[in-house]
Amino acid sequence: MSKKSIQKVYALTPMQEGMLYHAMLDPHSSSYFTQLELGIHGAFDLEIFEKSVNELIRSYDILLYGICASAAAKTASGRVSGTQNKGAL
């Protein structure tokens, strides 16, 4: 990732820093692993669902942020340019 591709950078919150610390301390831990599974009953329109999720991403770009961490630098979160909504699901 080049510096030119980074659009915004934010410092992590104290909670995020703590979670990252523990994740780096034990990379195989599932302490902060979150997974959601939903059961859908009845008709489901995948196209409408995808459009809805992409609209959320367009409205709240924080959903596209990632965390870049290294032992030598202060950790931050940011959005990389070129990140597209398409295929976000």
N, C-alpha and C positions, 0 to 999 in steps of 0.2 A: 504494500500500500504506500503510495507516494504522498508527500505533504500536499501536493496540488489537488489530490482527490478528496481531501477532508474538507467538508463544508462548515461544520460547527464542532466545537469541542467544549465539553462541560466537565467540571470536576465531579468526582463521585461524591455521593452523600456519605456520611459516616456509616450508615447501614450498608451501603453498597461496598464500601471499603472493607468492612468487617466480613461480609460474605465472600468477597474476593480473596481476602487473606486466608480464610479457612479453606476455600476451594483450592488455592495454590499450595497450602500446607498439606492437604490430602486430596490429590487429584481424582482418586478413585472413590471418594466419599459421595454418597447420594444425599447428603444433608440438605442441599439447596437445589436439588433436582425437582422440578415441578412438571407434571404431565397431566393433561386434561383429556378425558375421554367422554364423549357425549353419545347417547343413544338417540337416534332420530326415528320417530314413528310417523308414518304417513308420508305424504308427498314431499319431496325435497327438490328444489330447483338449484342445482349446483351453479349455474350461470349467475343467478340473482345473488346467491351466497357469496360467490367470488367478487362480484361487483360491490357488494356491501363491505366486505373486508378491505378491498382496495380503496374504497371511499374513506374508510376509517384511517387507513395508512396515509392517504393523501391529506386528510384533515389533521392528523396527529403524527407528524414525522418522527416523534420520539419512538414510535413502534419499530423504526428501522435502525435504531442505534445499536451499537455494539461496544464492547469494552476491550480496550487494548492495554495490556499489562506487560511490564517487564520489571525485573528486579532493580534495574538501574535508573528507572524514570518514575516520575509521579504518574499514577494511573488516571486515565480520563475516559470518558465516553464520547462518542461522536458519530456523526452521520457521514458516510462516504458518498461522494457524488457518483452518479451513475447507478445508484441503487434503484431498482425499478420495482414498482408495485406488482407487475406481472409475475406470476408464479410465486407470490408471497405465501400462498397456501401450501 
